[in-house]
Amino acid sequence: MATVLSIDIGGTSTKLAAVDEAFNVLDTVSVSTQDFKNEDAFFAGLFQAIEEISGRLTKEHKFQGIGIGAPCGIPEEGVIYGAVNLPFSERVEIVKLVEERFLLPTLLTKDSYAATLGVQVQRGAEAMANYVVLTLGTGLGCGIVVNHQLVTGANGQAGEWGHTAIARSNRTCHCGKIGCLETYVSATGIKRTLFQLLADSNESSVFRDLTFNQVTAEEIYQAALMADPLALEAFSITGEVLGAKLAELVAIFEPEAIFLAGGLANAGEILIEKVAVAMEEQLLSIYKGKVKVLRSSSATNEAAIIGAASIVWNHLKSSSKCLS
């Protein structure tokens, strides 16, 4: 059975997967994005990872194409432009670089769009006409579907909702703005919240003697499970901030459901329950009780992997029809 290579580029890690036509993930490789100082080093590491996963495939499973989901990906141009959480220059011609190296059709989409497409496959969201997918990773991505159509905007960059402002914040974002939502609602954001709590409180915590770079969002989640008071408070603040902003999103788009994807979403009910309660409190009465907050899948970032694979399979099927 043929496969495609799916690549999900994130600010913390980059995941690669061999995906068959039934969207089964057959093999995976992961590299740390943060370990690379610049784009040359990143692509050297990425190409090595591609060769590694390709070398493990049988002849029957060789790749037919490559799909990439990345922050600030511009599909029509095949470039990543202005990705502040990646070790790249302002404009990177990623499709050209990959195609020239591996001689396979390569397609690019925004990471949040890939996750949105993946949710359609994984959770049956194709039955919904209106929904939102949020990717909670190093930053905050957003895919919005209205009347079964992904909202991409005039230049293919709609959905940068993580860079809308919240009134309570004076935090500086990597984009250069002050008070962006993703400075609270992201893996990086919850770390910032935790360390602010540590600074403002004398309460006991397992993180008390650690530095910022020694802590991960996953460790904050594990500490919350063990009832660490500041870890629990960090999740509570994150959920309240996100829920309040989601009420605004509902007022504009009125989705049937909001799906949370990405690493931070793996916190499950510790986060989702707070988000749902905060959102419901802030909703206009006409929307109350009508919008579900759901986790996208049980696997970390699998939605984005599946979505990036889907654009390649759709392209291959379309090309096959044109040739027949």
C-alpha positions in Angstrom: 0.0 0.0 0.0 1.4 3.4 -1.0 2.0 6.1 1.6 2.7 9.8 1.8 5.0 11.6 4.1 3.3 14.1 6.4 5.4 16.8 8.2 4.1 19.0 11.1 6.5 21.8 11.8 6.2 23.3 15.3 8.2 25.8 17.3 9.1 23.1 19.8 9.3 19.9 17.7 8.8 18.8 14.1 7.0 15.5 13.6 7.1 13.3 10.5 4.8 10.4 9.7 4.2 7.8 7.0 0.4 7.9 6.4 -1.5 5.5 4.1 -4.6 6.3 2.1 -6.9 5.2 5.0 -5.1 7.7 7.2 -3.3 5.1 9.3 0.0 6.4 10.7 2.5 3.6 9.9 5.7 5.1 11.3 6.9 8.3 12.9 10.0 10.3 13.5 10.4 13.5 15.6 13.1 16.1 15.8 13.5 19.1 18.2 13.0 22.3 16.3 14.5 24.2 19.2 17.8 22.4 18.8 18.5 24.2 15.4 20.0 27.7 15.4 19.0 28.6 11.9 17.2 27.3 8.8 20.3 25.7 7.3 20.7 23.5 10.4 17.0 22.9 10.5 16.8 21.6 7.0 19.8 19.4 7.4 18.1 17.8 10.4 14.8 17.6 8.6 16.3 15.9 5.5 18.1 13.4 7.7 14.8 12.6 9.4 13.1 12.2 6.1 15.8 9.8 4.9 15.5 7.9 8.2 11.8 7.3 8.0 12.0 6.6 4.2 14.7 4.0 4.7 12.5 2.0 7.1 9.7 1.6 4.5 9.2 -1.4 2.3 9.0 -0.9 -1.5 5.2 -1.3 -1.3 5.0 1.7 1.1 7.4 4.1 -0.6 6.3 7.8 -0.4 4.2 9.1 -3.3 4.3 12.7 -2.1 5.0 15.0 0.9 2.6 17.2 2.8 3.8 20.0 5.2 1.9 21.9 7.8 3.8 24.9 9.1 3.2 28.2 10.9 2.7 31.0 8.4 2.7 28.6 5.4 1.5 30.2 2.2 0.3 27.3 0.0 0.1 29.2 -3.3 3.7 30.3 -3.0 5.2 27.3 -1.3 6.8 29.5 1.3 6.9 30.1 5.0 6.7 33.8 5.7 7.2 35.6 9.0 7.1 32.5 11.3 8.3 34.2 14.5 8.5 30.9 16.5 10.8 29.1 14.0 14.6 29.6 13.5 14.0 30.9 10.0 14.7 34.0 8.0 11.6 36.0 7.1 10.9 34.0 3.9 11.8 30.4 3.3 11.0 28.6 0.1 10.3 25.3 1.8 8.4 23.5 -1.0 11.2 24.2 -3.5 13.9 23.0 -1.1 12.1 19.7 -0.3 11.0 19.0 -3.9 14.6 19.5 -5.2 16.0 17.2 -2.6 13.5 14.3 -2.8 11.9 14.7 -6.3 8.4 14.2 -4.9 5.3 16.4 -5.3 5.2 18.6 -2.1 2.3 20.6 -0.8 2.3 23.2 2.0 -0.5 24.5 4.2 -0.7 26.4 7.5 -0.3 24.2 10.5 -3.7 25.3 11.9 -5.3 24.5 8.5 -3.7 21.1 8.6 -5.1 20.4 12.0 -8.6 21.6 10.9 -8.5 19.2 7.9 -7.3 16.4 10.3 -10.2 17.0 12.6 -12.6 16.5 9.7 -11.1 13.0 9.2 -10.7 12.0 12.9 -13.7 13.4 14.5 -16.4 13.3 11.8 -16.4 17.1 11.7 -17.3 16.9 8.0 -20.9 16.5 9.2 -20.6 20.0 10.8 -21.1 23.1 8.7 -19.5 25.5 11.2 -16.7 24.8 13.6 -13.3 26.1 14.9 -10.1 24.2 15.5 -7.5 25.7 17.8 -3.9 24.4 17.9 -2.3 24.9 21.3 1.4 24.4 20.8 4.4 26.7 21.1 2.0 29.4 19.8 -1.8 29.5 19.2 -3.2 28.6 15.7 -6.8 28.8 14.5 -8.8 27.2 11.7 -12.3 28.4 11.1 -14.9 26.5 9.0 -18.0 28.4 7.8 -20.6 26.6 5.7 -18.2 23.7 5.2 -15.5 26.0 3.8 -12.2 26.7 5.5 -11.8 30.5 5.9 -8.4 31.3 4.4 -8.8 35.0 3.7 -7.7 37.2 0.8 -4.0 36.1 1.0 -4.4 32.7 2.6 -3.4 33.8 6.1 -6.7 34.1 8.0 -6.9 32.7 11.4 -4.0 34.4 13.2 -6.3 34.6 16.3 -3.4 34.0 18.7 -2.3 37.6 17.9 -5.5 39.2 19.0 -5.2 41.1 22.2 -6.4 40.4 25.7 -7.0 43.3 28.0 -5.3 41.8 31.1 -2.0 41.3 29.5 1.2 43.4 29.1 3.2 40.4 27.9 5.4 40.9 24.9 4.8 38.4 22.1 7.4 37.0 19.7 5.6 38.9 17.0 6.6 42.2 18.6 3.1 43.1 19.8 2.0 43.5 23.4 -0.8 41.4 25.0 -1.3 38.8 22.3 -3.6 35.9 23.3 -0.9 33.3 22.7 1.3 34.8 25.4 -1.3 33.2 27.8 -2.8 30.4 25.7 0.0 28.2 24.4 2.6 25.9 25.8 4.9 28.9 26.2 2.1 31.0 27.6 1.2 28.6 30.5 4.9 28.5 31.4 4.9 32.3 31.6 1.8 32.1 33.8 3.3 29.6 36.1 6.5 31.6 36.6 4.5 34.7 37.3 2.6 32.8 40.0 5.9 31.6 41.4 7.1 35.2 41.6 3.9 36.6 43.2 3.4 33.8 45.7 5.3 32.0 48.5 3.1 28.9 48.0 4.9 25.5 47.9 5.4 24.1 44.4 7.5 21.4 42.7 8.7 24.2 40.4 9.9 26.5 43.1 13.7 25.9 42.5 13.6 25.4 38.7 14.3 27.9 35.9 12.0 28.7 33.0 14.0 26.6 30.5 13.9 23.6 32.9 10.1 23.4 32.8 7.8 22.1 30.0 4.0 22.4 29.6 3.8 18.6 29.9 5.5 18.8 33.4 3.0 21.5 34.5 0.2 19.1 33.4 1.8 16.2 35.4 2.1 18.4 38.4 -1.5 19.5 38.1 -2.5 15.8 38.2 -0.6 15.6 41.5 -2.5 18.6 42.8 0.4 21.1 42.7 -1.4 24.3 43.6 0.4 26.6 41.3 0.2 24.2 38.4 -3.6 23.9 38.9 -3.8 27.7 39.1 -1.8 28.1 35.9 -4.3 25.8 34.1 -7.2 27.7 35.7 -6.0 31.1 34.4 -5.2 29.6 30.9 -8.7 28.2 30.7 -10.4 31.3 31.9 -8.5 33.5 29.4 -9.2 31.2 26.5 -12.9 30.7 27.4 -13.6 34.4 27.6 -12.0 34.9 24.2 -13.9 32.0 22.7 -17.1 33.7 23.7 -16.1 36.6 21.4 -15.3 34.1 18.6 -18.7 32.5 19.0 -20.4 35.9 18.8 -18.8 36.4 15.4 -18.9 32.9 13.8 -21.5 30.9 15.9 -19.7 27.5 15.5 -21.3 24.2 16.4 -18.2 23.1 18.2 -14.7 24.2 19.0 -11.9 21.6 18.9 -8.7 21.9 20.9 -5.7 20.3 19.3 -1.9 20.3 19.8 0.3 19.5 22.8 -1.4 21.6 25.4 -4.8 20.1 24.6 -3.5 16.8 25.9 -4.2 18.1 29.3 -7.7 17.1 28.6 -10.4 17.9 31.1 -8.0 19.8 33.4 -8.0 22.5 30.7 -11.2 21.8 28.7 -13.5 22.0 31.6 -12.1 25.4 32.6 -12.4 26.6 29.0 -16.0 25.4 28.6 -17.2 26.9 31.9 -15.5 30.3 31.3 -16.8 30.4 27.7 -20.4 29.6 28.8 -20.3 32.3 31.5 -19.4 34.9 28.9 -21.7 33.8 26.0 -24.6 35.9 25.0 -27.9 34.2 26.1 -28.7 33.2 22.5 -25.6 31.0 22.3 -25.7 29.4 25.8 -25.8 25.6 25.8 -25.3 25.4 22.1 -21.5 25.3 21.5 -19.4 22.3 22.4 -15.7 22.4 23.4 -14.0 19.2 22.4 -10.5 17.7 22.3 -9.5 16.9 18.7 -8.0 13.4 19.2 -6.2 11.2 21.7 -2.8 11.5 20.0 -0.5 14.5 20.3 -0.6 16.6 17.1 -2.1 13.7 15.1 -4.8 16.0 13.7 -2.1 18.2 12.0 -0.3 15.1 10.7 -3.5 13.6 9.2 -4.5 17.0 7.7 -1.1 17.5 6.0 -1.4 13.9 4.6 -4.9 14.6 3.3 -3.9 17.5 1.1 -1.4 15.2 -0.6 -3.8 12.3 -1.1 -6.4 14.7 -2.5 -3.8 16.1 -4.9 -2.7 12.7 -6.0 -6.3 11.6 -6.6 -7.0 14.8 -8.6 -3.9 14.3 -10.7 -4.8 10.7 -11.4 -8.3 11.7 -12.6 -6.9 14.4 -14.9 -4.6 11.8 -16.5 -7.3 9.2 -17.0 
